[in-house]
Amino acid sequence: MKYLSLLPAIIIMIIIFSFSSKPADDSNQSSMSIVTEFLKIYENVSNVQYQAETKEKIENTLNHIVRKSAHFCEYALLAAALAFHLYIRKQKGKLLYLLPVVVVFLYASIDELHQLFVPGRSGAFRDVLLDTTGGVAGSLIFALIVINIIGKIKKGRTSSVI
């Protein structure tokens, strides 16, 4: 029961692993479907119609952005979930924010290694760096939440008692 707060991080790790287990074509098709729908909506709202060649270039650029943003965001969530677990477990100081980043770096490294064995995928150290940057962002966001919101709540409780 005392490790229940680790469950969100474990779920995020499973989700990351399952996304990484998709062959490259399937993964690309998933993100490209998001891009295609987004571009359709944009064309309808803005009343702009792109030529096929221009549309393909835009879709490829947006697809790259969607894929890299997903990397960044999923690892930011993982770091925040890990920091949450450490916070619940009463971890204090720099380790509360640094340990999740270290775990994110290690998990991202293992994930990129895992991708070497998935058809059409490859492992890239630049993705590890992007994932780790997401982890730093997630840890910093969690720190701001803890320091600002939770700190003010605790301060409000103690000042009303005095």
Secondary structure, 3 states (H helix, E strand, C coil): CCCHHHHHHHHHHHHHHHHHCCCHHHHHHHHHHHHHHHHHHHHHHHCCCCCHHHHHHHHHHHHHHHHHHHHHHHHHHHHHHHHHHHHHCCCCCCHHHHHHHHHHHHHHHHHHHHHCCCCCCCCCHHHHHHHHHHHHHHHHHHHHHHHHHHHHHHHHHHHHHC
